[in-house]
């Protein structure tokens, strides 16, 4: 078993392009079945005066592997922001 704090230290990388998405910020959990459904990554906008953060949502099925230092995910055609899911 792995703790959330341990997952948050791992960098999330897109396996096809090597693009770094950042670090895990939170998890989305389906309480009915008790499973993680998505990873949430906070992305800070550099041009914002107050540093507004967007949240990128990565569905669990897109995770290739969770390694010792990184989480590798499949290439996504379009990043889904958490606010768009609601």
Biotite code that builds the C-alpha atoms (Angstrom):
import biotite.structure as struc

atoms = struc.array([
    struc.Atom([0.000, 0.000, 0.000], chain_id="A", res_id=1, res_name="UNK", atom_name="CA", element="C"),
    struc.Atom([1.197, 3.522, -0.757], chain_id="A", res_id=2, res_name="UNK", atom_name="CA", element="C"),
    struc.Atom([0.349, 6.711, 1.110], chain_id="A", res_id=3, res_name="UNK", atom_name="CA", element="C"),
    struc.Atom([-0.973, 9.861, -0.562], chain_id="A", res_id=4, res_name="UNK", atom_name="CA", element="C"),
    struc.Atom([2.043, 11.781, 0.734], chain_id="A", res_id=5, res_name="UNK", atom_name="CA", element="C"),
    struc.Atom([4.344, 9.310, -1.056], chain_id="A", res_id=6, res_name="UNK", atom_name="CA", element="C"),
    struc.Atom([2.394, 9.712, -4.311], chain_id="A", res_id=7, res_name="UNK", atom_name="CA", element="C"),
    struc.Atom([2.595, 13.498, -4.035], chain_id="A", res_id=8, res_name="UNK", atom_name="CA", element="C"),
    struc.Atom([6.404, 13.368, -4.134], chain_id="A", res_id=9, res_name="UNK", atom_name="CA", element="C"),
    struc.Atom([6.373, 11.620, -7.531], chain_id="A", res_id=10, res_name="UNK", atom_name="CA", element="C"),
    struc.Atom([6.485, 13.661, -10.722], chain_id="A", res_id=11, res_name="UNK", atom_name="CA", element="C"),
    struc.Atom([3.864, 12.876, -13.376], chain_id="A", res_id=12, res_name="UNK", atom_name="CA", element="C"),
    struc.Atom([5.289, 12.430, -16.867], chain_id="A", res_id=13, res_name="UNK", atom_name="CA", element="C"),
    struc.Atom([3.574, 11.723, -20.202], chain_id="A", res_id=14, res_name="UNK", atom_name="CA", element="C"),
    struc.Atom([5.260, 8.583, -21.522], chain_id="A", res_id=15, res_name="UNK", atom_name="CA", element="C"),
    struc.Atom([4.980, 9.352, -25.278], chain_id="A", res_id=16, res_name="UNK", atom_name="CA", element="C"),
    struc.Atom([6.424, 12.870, -25.231], chain_id="A", res_id=17, res_name="UNK", atom_name="CA", element="C"),
    struc.Atom([8.342, 13.005, -21.952], chain_id="A", res_id=18, res_name="UNK", atom_name="CA", element="C"),
    struc.Atom([6.379, 16.117, -21.008], chain_id="A", res_id=19, res_name="UNK", atom_name="CA", element="C"),
    struc.Atom([6.339, 16.873, -17.305], chain_id="A", res_id=20, res_name="UNK", atom_name="CA", element="C"),
    struc.Atom([2.902, 17.663, -15.963], chain_id="A", res_id=21, res_name="UNK", atom_name="CA", element="C"),
    struc.Atom([3.924, 18.313, -12.378], chain_id="A", res_id=22, res_name="UNK", atom_name="CA", element="C"),
    struc.Atom([3.280, 16.583, -9.089], chain_id="A", res_id=23, res_name="UNK", atom_name="CA", element="C"),
    struc.Atom([0.144, 14.928, -7.793], chain_id="A", res_id=24, res_name="UNK", atom_name="CA", element="C"),
    struc.Atom([-1.937, 17.326, -5.729], chain_id="A", res_id=25, res_name="UNK", atom_name="CA", element="C"),
    struc.Atom([-5.031, 15.319, -4.895], chain_id="A", res_id=26, res_name="UNK", atom_name="CA", element="C"),
    struc.Atom([-7.054, 12.244, -5.748], chain_id="A", res_id=27, res_name="UNK", atom_name="CA", element="C"),
    struc.Atom([-10.634, 11.822, -6.896], chain_id="A", res_id=28, res_name="UNK", atom_name="CA", element="C"),
    struc.Atom([-12.228, 8.805, -5.244], chain_id="A", res_id=29, res_name="UNK", atom_name="CA", element="C"),
    struc.Atom([-15.517, 7.075, -6.005], chain_id="A", res_id=30, res_name="UNK", atom_name="CA", element="C"),
    struc.Atom([-16.894, 6.567, -2.511], chain_id="A", res_id=31, res_name="UNK", atom_name="CA", element="C"),
    struc.Atom([-19.455, 4.009, -3.686], chain_id="A", res_id=32, res_name="UNK", atom_name="CA", element="C"),
    struc.Atom([-16.856, 1.515, -4.881], chain_id="A", res_id=33, res_name="UNK", atom_name="CA", element="C"),
    struc.Atom([-13.909, 2.753, -2.797], chain_id="A", res_id=34, res_name="UNK", atom_name="CA", element="C"),
    struc.Atom([-11.521, 3.243, -5.741], chain_id="A", res_id=35, res_name="UNK", atom_name="CA", element="C"),
    struc.Atom([-9.396, 6.064, -7.066], chain_id="A", res_id=36, res_name="UNK", atom_name="CA", element="C"),
    struc.Atom([-10.900, 7.386, -10.304], chain_id="A", res_id=37, res_name="UNK", atom_name="CA", element="C"),
    struc.Atom([-8.520, 10.230, -11.167], chain_id="A", res_id=38, res_name="UNK", atom_name="CA", element="C"),
    struc.Atom([-5.337, 12.038, -10.260], chain_id="A", res_id=39, res_name="UNK", atom_name="CA", element="C"),
    struc.Atom([-5.517, 15.805, -9.836], chain_id="A", res_id=40, res_name="UNK", atom_name="CA", element="C"),
    struc.Atom([-2.561, 18.062, -10.606], chain_id="A", res_id=41, res_name="UNK", atom_name="CA", element="C"),
    struc.Atom([-2.509, 21.771, -9.742], chain_id="A", res_id=42, res_name="UNK", atom_name="CA", element="C"),
    struc.Atom([-1.053, 23.909, -12.526], chain_id="A", res_id=43, res_name="UNK", atom_name="CA", element="C"),
    struc.Atom([-0.138, 27.461, -11.600], chain_id="A", res_id=44, res_name="UNK", atom_name="CA", element="C"),
    struc.Atom([-0.730, 30.095, -14.261], chain_id="A", res_id=45, res_name="UNK", atom_name="CA", element="C"),
    struc.Atom([2.360, 32.288, -14.516], chain_id="A", res_id=46, res_name="UNK", atom_name="CA", element="C"),
    struc.Atom([0.574, 35.291, -16.008], chain_id="A", res_id=47, res_name="UNK", atom_name="CA", element="C"),
    struc.Atom([-1.978, 35.531, -13.211], chain_id="A", res_id=48, res_name="UNK", atom_name="CA", element="C"),
    struc.Atom([-1.522, 38.273, -10.619], chain_id="A", res_id=49, res_name="UNK", atom_name="CA", element="C"),
    struc.Atom([-2.650, 36.119, -7.726], chain_id="A", res_id=50, res_name="UNK", atom_name="CA", element="C"),
    struc.Atom([-1.280, 32.821, -9.027], chain_id="A", res_id=51, res_name="UNK", atom_name="CA", element="C"),
    struc.Atom([-4.635, 31.232, -9.842], chain_id="A", res_id=52, res_name="UNK", atom_name="CA", element="C"),
    struc.Atom([-4.349, 27.471, -10.073], chain_id="A", res_id=53, res_name="UNK", atom_name="CA", element="C"),
    struc.Atom([-6.031, 25.207, -12.593], chain_id="A", res_id=54, res_name="UNK", atom_name="CA", element="C"),
    struc.Atom([-6.530, 21.542, -11.825], chain_id="A", res_id=55, res_name="UNK", atom_name="CA", element="C"),
    struc.Atom([-5.706, 18.937, -14.470], chain_id="A", res_id=56, res_name="UNK", atom_name="CA", element="C"),
    struc.Atom([-7.645, 15.691, -14.184], chain_id="A", res_id=57, res_name="UNK", atom_name="CA", element="C"),
    struc.Atom([-5.958, 12.454, -15.272], chain_id="A", res_id=58, res_name="UNK", atom_name="CA", element="C"),
    struc.Atom([-8.266, 9.410, -15.323], chain_id="A", res_id=59, res_name="UNK", atom_name="CA", element="C"),
    struc.Atom([-6.911, 6.340, -13.529], chain_id="A", res_id=60, res_name="UNK", atom_name="CA", element="C"),
    struc.Atom([-7.045, 4.203, -16.696], chain_id="A", res_id=61, res_name="UNK", atom_name="CA", element="C"),
    struc.Atom([-4.411, 6.466, -18.316], chain_id="A", res_id=62, res_name="UNK", atom_name="CA", element="C"),
    struc.Atom([-1.756, 5.556, -15.751], chain_id="A", res_id=63, res_name="UNK", atom_name="CA", element="C"),
    struc.Atom([0.862, 3.241, -17.245], chain_id="A", res_id=64, res_name="UNK", atom_name="CA", element="C"),
    struc.Atom([2.928, 2.667, -14.106], chain_id="A", res_id=65, res_name="UNK", atom_name="CA", element="C"),
    struc.Atom([3.760, 4.138, -10.735], chain_id="A", res_id=66, res_name="UNK", atom_name="CA", element="C"),
    struc.Atom([7.511, 3.964, -10.240], chain_id="A", res_id=67, res_name="UNK", atom_name="CA", element="C"),
    struc.Atom([9.782, 4.871, -7.348], chain_id="A", res_id=68, res_name="UNK", atom_name="CA", element="C"),
    struc.Atom([10.213, 8.495, -8.508], chain_id="A", res_id=69, res_name="UNK", atom_name="CA", element="C"),
    struc.Atom([7.634, 9.081, -11.253], chain_id="A", res_id=70, res_name="UNK", atom_name="CA", element="C"),
    struc.Atom([4.125, 8.284, -12.395], chain_id="A", res_id=71, res_name="UNK", atom_name="CA", element="C"),
    struc.Atom([3.987, 7.551, -16.126], chain_id="A", res_id=72, res_name="UNK", atom_name="CA", element="C"),
    struc.Atom([0.741, 8.315, -17.938], chain_id="A", res_id=73, res_name="UNK", atom_name="CA", element="C"),
    struc.Atom([-0.486, 7.870, -21.515], chain_id="A", res_id=74, res_name="UNK", atom_name="CA", element="C"),
    struc.Atom([-0.548, 10.830, -23.872], chain_id="A", res_id=75, res_name="UNK", atom_name="CA", element="C"),
    struc.Atom([-3.811, 12.681, -23.609], chain_id="A", res_id=76, res_name="UNK", atom_name="CA", element="C"),
    struc.Atom([-5.291, 14.340, -26.670], chain_id="A", res_id=77, res_name="UNK", atom_name="CA", element="C"),
    struc.Atom([-6.826, 17.088, -24.613], chain_id="A", res_id=78, res_name="UNK", atom_name="CA", element="C"),
    struc.Atom([-6.162, 17.787, -20.962], chain_id="A", res_id=79, res_name="UNK", atom_name="CA", element="C"),
    struc.Atom([-9.337, 17.890, -18.917], chain_id="A", res_id=80, res_name="UNK", atom_name="CA", element="C"),
    struc.Atom([-9.487, 20.483, -16.218], chain_id="A", res_id=81, res_name="UNK", atom_name="CA", element="C"),
    struc.Atom([-11.191, 19.491, -12.997], chain_id="A", res_id=82, res_name="UNK", atom_name="CA", element="C"),
    struc.Atom([-13.556, 22.463, -13.096], chain_id="A", res_id=83, res_name="UNK", atom_name="CA", element="C"),
    struc.Atom([-14.858, 21.277, -16.493], chain_id="A", res_id=84, res_name="UNK", atom_name="CA", element="C"),
    struc.Atom([-15.865, 17.914, -15.036], chain_id="A", res_id=85, res_name="UNK", atom_name="CA", element="C"),
    struc.Atom([-18.277, 19.436, -12.549], chain_id="A", res_id=86, res_name="UNK", atom_name="CA", element="C"),
])
